[in-house]
Amino acid sequence: MSNRLYIPGPLTVSEDIIQAMRKPMIGHRSKDFVALYEDMQPRLQKMFFTQDPVYLGTSSAWGVMEGALRNVCRKGVLNCMNGAFSDKWNDVAKRCGKYAEALQFDWGKPIDPEAVRQALATGKFDCITFIHSETSTGTLSPIADIMAVVREFPDVISIADSVSSFSTLPIAKDELGIDILLTGSQKALALPLVWQFLPSANALANVPSRAPTAATTSTSSNSTITM
Ligand SMILES: Cc1ncc(COP(=O)(O)O)c(C=O)c1O
């Protein structure tokens, strides 16, 4: 008998995936693993609508969320908040030693792109976080309109969380100019919670003034996840 959970995820993992996971391990530093990783790229890139490499992380989604912040945020991060998960971004950013400001919206209300514009226009931020689908309230924010505003500020790196929307709705990462689009495997993809997906390395390449060492300069005591 299996348990049935009526939540956005973790979802029930199908029998063929469970069977595939019964195959013997391959070394994670072996050539076989490199070949497997490379083989997955074109299909992952198609799902993310991107030409960027797609990185896989073996933590829960918060691991890659924290990793993204630690790697790209130097000056300050604007956390768009309208529910439990997006509110937590602000807490995590501060505990990573980042200057972080909340752009708070009522729970259940979508992010207002005009408010984002006004906040970014202060020049205090080099990074913005927002959640496409705030799972705690089931609120979808207008990702295309938000990104149209963020693109007006080329020095600001965008980190978009699509944990509960990825693959349920198309998110045209490259077309929208999202720097880092992260998701988790345990929600609509119905995979075990061991892989998180995160494109792209281009976030830093897009902003030439950034040295890729932001993570190592953090003074906080949390573990560092360097991409
Ligand atoms: C929108 C969103 N972001 C982040 C998370 C955190 O994911 P994880 O539990 O894999 O760390 C969740 C989890 O439900 C979520 O729904």
The ligand as a Gaussian input file, in Angstrom:
#p B3LYP/6-31G(d) Opt

LIG

0 1
 C        8.068000      27.741000      -4.396000
 C        8.952000      26.900000      -3.519000
 N       10.230000      27.287000      -3.311000
 C       11.052000      26.576000      -2.549000
 C       10.659000      25.418000      -1.924000
 C       11.626000      24.659000      -1.083000
 O       11.906000      23.435000      -1.687000
 P       12.681000      22.277000      -0.901000
 O       11.693000      21.742000       0.096000
 O       13.029000      21.278000      -1.946000
 O       13.873000      22.885000      -0.242000
 C        9.353000      24.954000      -2.113000
 C        8.893000      23.741000      -1.460000
 O        7.758000      23.364000      -1.492000
 C        8.475000      25.725000      -2.932000
 O        7.206000      25.326000      -3.135000

